[in-house]
Structures are given as structure tokens and as C-alpha cells.
Amino acid sequence: MTTVATASDTLTRDALTVLQPGFLGTTAPDWLLRRIGEGLSSVGLFGRNIASPEQLAALTARLRSERDDVLVAIDEEGGDVTRLEVRNGSSFPGSYALGAVDDVDLTRAVAEELGRRLAACGVDLNWAPSADVNSNADNPVIGVRSFGAGPDLVARHTVAYVEGLQAVGVAACTKHFPGHGDTNVDSHHAMPRIDVGLATLHARELVPFRAAIAAGTKAVMTAHILLSALDPDRPATLSPQILTGLLRQELGFEGLIVTDGMEMQAIASTYGIERGSVLAIAAGADAICVGGGLADEDTVLRLRDALVTAVRTGELPEERLADAAARVRALAAWTQAHRARGAVSGPGAAVQEGTAPGTEIGLVAARRALAVTTGEGPYTPVTSAPYVAAFTPVANFAVGDETPWGVAAELERLLPGTETGAYDEPSVDAVLAAAGERRIVAVVRDAHRHAWMTEALDALLAARPDTVVVEMGLNQAEPRGALHIATHGAARVCGRAAAEVIAGV
């Protein structure tokens, strides 16, 4: 007996196709497998879903046992934002470090090697790179996730990153369109607003996106930000003027438009995720990312039903939903074709000329990204176990607080007996008491954004001028201390590179 799909079946399948949900656990739940069988075409992975490369490969294989063209997406920027290595920290420095080196061949090599690791685990859509121009040093959510503050620098490294990922069959998703770099509000918590003119937007924010589109980025992720010069009423994710008028028509992008997480408060507290999802698809988005916080079957069904109802009531044109679903399937077909061809031939960019055999490209990049400044006299390396004082700000939501950062673990490897303490206020007396006679290594992250951190450093350096200072965020302050190391990011590999300098190895 032949089953003929009805118009209602097609509508429901299209509504499922445009969703990119997450889930809980390290194995695929039954409800997720069932919905994949019914038409769900994408799944988003987060740190909570990953225990090891072997486990991740088994998970993605199980997802594809339901349908072999399902898109498996992840937010793996390397650097501070890592999901593959969420428990230990990334083997790759992030964008700010790569921008500091400013070698596009190195950036391309890092992205290609990261892409190889993703592909080996069955992941084929990466919600990266960040093409945001971090023009506001007080930005609470972008910071070291950006290649830097210059549009041309960000553009050339965005292109290199896109090329590196896509060379190994992992689709790049350039974000956060049309640019999240000049905000002082985190869209995870509220609605950011940018009030610059069109000339500034075209000369700054849009430069890297134009370059990424020209380079063939397969996807673009939207930003939940209000840009009054483009649309004074709706954030970019929900704006026809921005997604259809600017991104599709003016910039000529034909790939997949993915929303940022719809449960972020910039959308959820203003429109609600159901209403927001309908408006996003109507505005020109093709895929709804949800699952960073809401990760259950009920959320998927609510969004599916909201889209179906919007079509039936005439609020969302059926042709727009069908077009969005077709773009999802087109990207899935591209990634499926790459998987069918197998891994890209050749050994990959594991080393760079002039480095020791076996040195991974991530460590090469982290070492090159260091900015090292000595104090007035010659620096004496730390040769016995130091005390590491980590001045710890609240991590932004995208980075999360589950990934370790700093230099203590890497110093412990070189100098056994290293101890550390975490401080979230200027407790200098407590640092001095805990350190005793040991050399102090003060680790900060975006010290320029936290007055208490600067106060703590001032007092600590006054008491112990031989203190080593390691800045693992934006490098905005003047170097201080017997040795000052700017790592340009807080990835594990950045901590390793800094520890090598501190210990003089």
C-alpha cells in the first residue's frame, strides 16, 4: 500500500525541519529519535551532551541511524567557548588570540584542524566564527570571542576561519549578524541596542559579513540586537528589513539563516519563544536555534505547533516556511555529500614550520599569541611551586562557568606543588597570607572592566613587586608586574603557553 503525504503532513514536517533543538544527556532520548523520524532535520549539541570524542561519535551515529542527512550542530568557537573540551578547556586559542597574531594562514590551519576533529565526531555545522567587530571594549558578551576591534582584521580572519572549516566538510555559521560588537548588554539577559548611523554600520559591522558571504559561508547566525538605523522596532532576528532586505537582497546571501538561541531573554521576555519563532521565520530566518536552556520535547512541539498554526491563520506564508525548510535540507545535503566522500586527504595542519615535531597547531598559535613584557629589571623565572591568585569575574553565559581557565593546572604540571586560590573581591591580605614566601602569579580576566580587580592588582604589586601578572581577557591595561603576559584568551592551551614562559621552559 502506498502512503500519500497530505498537505497537512508536509506542513508539519516543514515546521519540524526548521527547528534546531537541544536535549539533555549524553545519549539521544527516545523523543528526539522519534521526532527525527518525523522530519526533524537538525540537532544542537552543548557541553552537557559531550563526555569524550568516542561518546560523541557514537551519539551522532545514533542520530543518523534514524536519518542519515540530519544536521548535527555545535557551538565550538575554540578558545573560551568550547563544547568539545568543556571539562578541561580548549586545545585551540580563540579568535582574539588569532587576531593578535594576525596570520591568516595560521587562522585557517587552526580552523581546519578544529573542523577535522568535529567531522571525526560526526558534527557538520559549527555555529562559528564570530564576525563581530569588538569596537566596545566593555562589551560583556563578545570580547575575546572576536578577532579584534578593526573591521578589516576581523574580515580577513573570518574568511580564513570559514575556509578552514568548510575545507573539511563542516559548514561555518558566521555570527552574530549584523554585528554584536558595539553592545554593552548581553542578549542572554536583555535586549542590546546599537544607535549608530548607517554609514558606521556599513563601514564597520557589515565588513566582515560581506567578506564571509563572498567566501561562501554556508550559514549566518542572527543577533538579538536592536539597530535603530535599520529597524527601530524589532531586533535583527525578527526584522524583515534586516534579514530579507539587507542580508538576502542587498548582501546577496543565499545560504542558511540561523537564529541565535530563542530562549535568550532578548527574545523570550519580550515576544515569547513561540511568537518569536514565527516572526523570525516570517522575517527571513530558516532555522530556529533553541535548546541552550530549553531542551525538552515539549519545547519542540510548542514551536512546531506555533509555526503550523501561523501558516493556517495566514500570519506566516506557507511558501516562506517551505523555502526555509528547503534551505535546511540543502545544507544537510551538502554536509552529507562531504561525509560520503570521507575525510579530506592529507595529514592536516598539525604543525607549522619551525616548531618541534608533533607540536599541535593550537599550541603553536597560543605561543605566538602571547604578548610578554618584563618589568624594570631582568625577569627571574619561577623555579619552585608558586601561589596562583585567580581574580575571577562572573563568566558570560556563552562561555559558561563549567570550563576551567587560568594557569594553575599547567604550572602544576611544570612545577609540582603549585597551589591556587580564587578571589572575587580585592582580598589582598588573604592572598598574601595564603602565598606565604612563595612567588605569586596573579591571573586576571578583563581587568579593565572590573574596578575591584584593578584595585587588587595595585595592592598586590605594592606589597609584592615580584608578582607575575597574567591577563587572559582583553589586553587593555598597561603591563604591570615583574612579568606581564597577555594571552589574549583563557583557553587551556593559552594557560599552557603562559606557564612555559613563567617557568622559563
Secondary structure, DSSP 8 states (H G I E B T S, - for coil): ------HHHHHHHHHHHTEEE--SSSS--HHHHHHHHHT--EEEE-GGG-S-HHHHHHHHHHHHHH-TT-EEEE---BTTB-STTTTT--SS--HHHHHHHT-HHHHHHHHHHHHHHHHHTT--EE---B------TT-SSSGGGSS-S-HHHHHHHHHHHHHHHHHTT-EEEEEEET--TT-SS-TTTS--EE---HHHIIIIIHHHHHHHHHTT-SEEEE---EETTT-SSS-GGG-HIIIIIIIIIIS---SEEE-S-TTSHHHHTTT-HHHHHHHHHHHT--BEEE-SS--SHHHHHHHHHHHHHHHHTTSS-HHHHHHHHHHHHHHHHHHHHHHHH-S-SS--S---TTS-TT--HHHHHHHHH-EEEE-SS------S--EEEEE-----TTT-SSS--SSHHHHHHHSTT-EEEEESS--HHHHHHHHTTS-EEEEESSGGG-HHHHHHHHHHHHH-TT-EEEE-S---S---SSEEEE-SS--HHHHHHHHHHHHT-
